[in-house]
Amino acid sequence: MGYRTRPTAARQFVSADLLQGILVVSSFGFWAVMLGLMPVLLFRIWLA
């Protein structure tokens, strides 16, 4: 019965790592989209 505390703590750490990884990936995707759209926007402004 004493071994049940470790898996729950491990699951909590894993869930926290997954949430942090999802946040990092989402933020990286956001910055990638922003950096990808910046040249297009600047090019359109330059053309206008």
C-alpha positions as CSV (number, residue, x, y, z in Angstrom):
1,M,0.0,0.0,0.0
2,G,2.9,2.3,0.6
3,Y,4.0,2.2,-3.0
4,R,0.9,4.0,-4.3
5,T,2.2,7.4,-3.5
6,R,5.1,7.2,-6.0
7,P,3.0,6.4,-9.2
8,T,0.6,9.2,-8.4
9,A,3.5,11.7,-7.9
10,A,5.1,10.4,-11.1
11,R,1.8,10.9,-12.9
12,Q,1.5,14.4,-11.6
13,F,5.0,15.2,-12.8
14,V,4.3,13.6,-16.2
15,S,1.1,15.6,-16.6
16,A,2.9,18.8,-15.6
17,D,5.7,18.0,-18.1
18,L,3.1,17.3,-20.8
19,L,1.4,20.6,-20.1
20,Q,4.7,22.5,-20.2
21,G,5.7,20.8,-23.4
22,I,2.3,21.6,-25.0
23,L,2.7,25.2,-24.0
24,V,6.3,25.4,-25.4
25,V,5.2,23.8,-28.7
26,S,2.1,26.1,-29.0
27,S,4.2,29.2,-28.3
28,F,6.9,28.0,-30.7
29,G,4.2,27.4,-33.4
30,F,2.8,30.9,-32.7
31,W,6.2,32.5,-33.1
32,A,6.9,30.4,-36.2
33,V,3.7,31.6,-37.8
34,M,4.4,35.2,-36.8
35,L,7.9,35.1,-38.2
36,G,6.6,33.3,-41.3
37,L,3.9,36.0,-41.9
38,M,6.1,39.0,-41.1
39,P,8.0,39.0,-44.4
40,V,4.7,38.5,-46.3
41,L,3.2,41.5,-44.5
42,L,6.2,43.6,-45.0
43,F,6.4,42.7,-48.7
44,R,2.7,43.6,-49.2
45,I,3.2,46.9,-47.4
46,W,6.3,47.5,-49.6
47,L,4.3,46.8,-52.7
48,A,1.5,49.1,-51.6
